[in-house]
Amino acid sequence: MGSVFTAAHKRAFWLILLAMAFGLFFQAPVDSGGRWLNAVWNYGHVVLFAGWAYVLGNFRADGGGSGRIRPSWWGALFWVVVLVVLGGLIEWLQALTGRDGEWGDVFADCAGSVFGLSISRYGRALIGSGRARFGRYALACVVLGASGWQVFVQSVDGVVRLATFPVLYSPNALFAVAGRLDLHNLHVMRVNQKSVAAVYENNGLHDRAEDAQLLKVEFLPGRYSTLAIDTLRPDWRGYDTLVWRWYSVEGGLVLRCRAHDVAHEFGGFESKDRFGGRYRLTQGWTEIEIPLESIQRAPAKRLMDLSNMRSVACFTSHLGSPKVAYLSAVFLR
């Protein structure tokens, strides 16, 4: 059986794959795109390994150039394992360069390898009949879709973010937990406001009846327990105040709030280069109001760029026992 590609096509294809492989060793740029760009960048693992498996499958279908097709399930498994080990090696090398090796990337490598091999001539010959082929393709597409779930989530959240601005976060939004939150040492879950009001016998909770959902945040003991919103519509010019709206049953919880722009990340995340404030929740509703002028003037050696903001966060420090508060919204006023 002849080769699928001409020699020129093969050279171009391998150059593209090598360029993508080189790109896996670099972080996505942080100055634009945020989580969406990172999700698309990480999906490159799937595309890269699908391409490698596809080329390898066609090569094996030629019998290594002899023109003889030798389909074998053990052979297919062997080459998938080889490609996944290669993916693990890439993660290990990334860790040596100061980046985090991630199991999710290895799963993406496996998904791409299975998909690419299944659509190659080797995979088509191995799968055989039409019904079995449909089932294998369907399974491969499910695996491929699961590995691209974050691209879908971030794409939808990007549309929601644009549509709901100046609200920076609301538990009522689709993908309210998966889309925009970066969590450290805490547990969160969305809860219905009416159910919370029933448990605590209202206690003023219906003062904000327009919010159907609340985000229950359980801050855990430890040095820090942080809830960050790190995907924002960046341009805050034209607004005066950043507002965190919390509900607390007992009151007394001390939250530290921070905010920074994109330039802060390029500056090495120095604590003196961002805004930081300390606030105490009262019993019932508390609106933490932070003037944007204070945020802008917080860096020691510059003005924060309100046209290119990156992240806001509330966190606790050195808690001795878990503390619960309910987040209603974060918005600009």
N, C-alpha and C positions, 0 to 999 in steps of 0.2 A: 504494500500500500504506500502510495507516495506521501511525501511530507505535506502538511497543511500550509506551511509558510514557504515563501521563496527565501533564498539566502539573505537578500536585503531586508526582508521583513523580520527575519530572525535576529539580525544584527540590531535593527532598530528596537525590537521588542526587548532584547537583553539590555540595551543601553538605558531604556526607560526603567526596567526593573532594578538595575544597579543604582540609578539615580534615586529611586524610591528607597532602596536599602540604605543608601548613604543618609537619606533624610530621616530614617528612623533613629539615628544617633543624635538628633538635635531636637530640642524642645520647640513646640509651636511658639511663634512670637506672642508675647504677652501684651503688645500695645494695641491689638485689635482682635475682635472676635470672641475673646473670653472662652467660656466653656464650649461654645459651639465649634470654634476653630479647633480646640483641643480634641473634641469628639471626632471631627472629620479627620484630623491628623492621625489619631489613633486608629481610625478605620483603615488607614493605609496599610496596617498589618494584614488585614483581610485581603485587600486588593493585591498586595505584594505576594503573599503566599499562594493565593489563588492563581496568580500568573505563573509563579514558579512551578506549581503542581501541574498546571495545564501544559506548559512546555515539556515538563518531565514526562507526563502521561503520553504525549504525542511521541516523544523520543522512545519511550518503552514500547509503544505500539508498533514502532518500526523495528523492534527487536534490536535496539541500539544501532540502527543503521542497516540491519540485514533485511528489512522488509517483512519480517515475520512477526505476527501479533501473538503474544503469549500472555493472555490475561490470567491473573492469579489473585485471589483474595489475600493470600499471605504476602504476595508482592506489593499489592496496593497498601496493605497495612504497614509493611516495612517502609515504604517511601513516605507515608504520612508521618510515621514515627521519626524518620530522618529529618523531615522538615520541621516538626515540632521541636526536636532537639536543637536544631539550628535556631529556632525562635528563642528557646531557653538560653542558648549561648549569647544571642543578641541582648537579651535582658541582663545577663551577667556582665557583659561588656559595658552596657549602659550604666550599671551600678558602679563599675570601676571608674566611670567618668563623672560620678557625682549625681547621677540620676537614679530614680527608684526603679528597680525591677518589679514588674507587676504581673501577677498571675492572669489578670484579665487580658493582657496582651498575648500571653501564651495561648489562651483560649481562642483569641481572634486568629492567631497563627494556625491553630488546628482547624477552625471553621473554614478559613480560606483554603487550606490544603485539601480538605475533604471536598469542598465545592469545586475547586479547580480540577482535581483528579477525576471527579465524577462527570464533568462535561468534556474531558479530553477523549480522544479516540480510544485510549486504553480503558477508561472508565465505561464508555459506551459499549465496548466489546465485552467487558466483564459483566455488566448489568444484564445484558441479554434482552429478554422479551419486552414488549411495549408496556405491559402492566407493571412489571417489576421496575422498568426504567422510570416510569412515572412516579412510583413510590420513592425511589432513590432520589430523583430530582426534587420531589416535594420535601423530603427530609433535608437534603442539602440546602434548599432555599430557606427552610425554617431555621437551620443553624446559622445561615448567612444573615437572616433577618434579626435573629437574637443578638448576634455580635454587633449589629448596627443600631441596636435599640437606643443607645445614648445619642446618636446623631438625630434620630427621630424626636426624642425627648427635648433636646436642646433646640431643635428647629421649631417645634410647637411653642416652647417656652419663650423663644425669641419673639414670636408673633404676639403672644400674650403680653410680654413685657412692653412692647411698643404700644399695644392697644390700651393698657391700663395705666401708663405713666401719667401723673407723678407718683402713683403707688409703686413702691419698690418691692414690697412683698405683701401677700395676703394668703392666708390658709385656704381661701375660697378658690384660688386659682388651680387650674389643671396642672398636675405634676408639681404641687406646692412644696413637696419635700424633695423629690428627685431633681427638680429643675434648677433650683438656685441656691440651695443651702450647702454649706460646708460645715460639718459637725465634728466636734472633738470632745470626747469624754462626756457625752450626754445622750439622753434618749428623747426622741420626739415622736409624736403621733398626732394626727388630726382628730379632733373630737367635735361633736355637735354642741353648739352653745346651749341649746335647751337641755341636753342631758347633764351638762356641767351645772347649769342653774338649778336643776332638780336636786342634784347631789348636795349642793351647798345652800339649798333653800333660798335661791335667787341671790340674796346678798348684793343687790345692785347690779347683777350681771346683765339684766335686760336693759340697762342704760344704753347699751350698744346693740340694740336689737337688729340693726342692719347687717351685722356680721353673723352669718349662719354657722361658720366654722371658726374654731380656735385651734392654735397649735399648742398642744401640751408639751412643755419643755421641762424635763427633769435633769437639773444640773447635778452632776455626780461629784463625790468627794475627790480631791486631788489638787494638784498645783493650779491647773487651769481647766475650765469647762466652758467651751466656746461655741456659740452659734453665729456663723458668719453668712452674709449674703454677698456672694462674690461675683455675681453676674448682674450688672446694672445697666440701665440706660445712662450713659456717662455724663451727659451735659446737664448740669444742675443750675446753670445761670438763669436768672429770672425768678428764683425761689429764695425764700428767706430762712426757712427752718426745716431741719430733719426731725421727724417725730417717730418714736417707738411707742406703740400703745400696748401696754401690758395689763393683765389682770392677775392679782395675787390674793389668795384666800387669807393668809395670815399677815402679809406685809413684812417689812424689815429686811428683805433680801437686797443685798448690795450688788449692783451690776456695774461693771466697767464697760464703757462704750468707746469704740474706736472707729476711725474712718481714714481712708487713704486714697490717693489717686494713682495713676499708672506710673508716674515718675518715681513714686516711693518704692515701687518694686525694682526699678532699675538702680535705685540707690542702695540696695541691699537690705531693705526692710528695717532701717534704723528707727528705734523708738522715738527719737527726737524729731523725726521727719514726718510724723503723722499726728492726727488728733487723738486725744485720749481724755476721758472724763469719768467721774464716779457719781453714781446715782443710786438712791435708795427707793425701793418700791413701797408704796403705802398699801394698806388693806383696801381691797377693791380695785378701782381703775387708777392707773398711773400713766400719764403721757410724758415721756422723757422728751423734752424739747431742746434741741441743740441748734443754736443760731449758725447758719452757714458762714457767717463772717468769722466766728470763732474757729470753725473748721479750716477756713481759708488761711487764717493767720497762725495756725498751730505749728507748722514746721519751723524749726529754729533758724534756718538760713534761706528761706524762700517763701513764696505764697503758694498754697496748694492750688492746683489747677482744677477749678470747679467745672470746666468744660470737658474733663477727661477723668472722671472718678472711676474707681475700681471696686472698692469693697467697704462694707460697714459690718460691725460686729458688736455683740454684747457677750460678756463673759464674766464668770465668777473666778475667784482665786482662793485657794486653801480652805475649801469647804470641809467641815468635819462630818457632815451628814447630807444626804440628798435633799434638794430643795426644788419645789415645783412652782412654776409660773406659767401663765397662759398668754401667748402672743396673739394679738388681734390684727395688727397691721404695722407696716413701716412705710412711711410716705413723706413727701416733701410738701411743705405748706408755703 
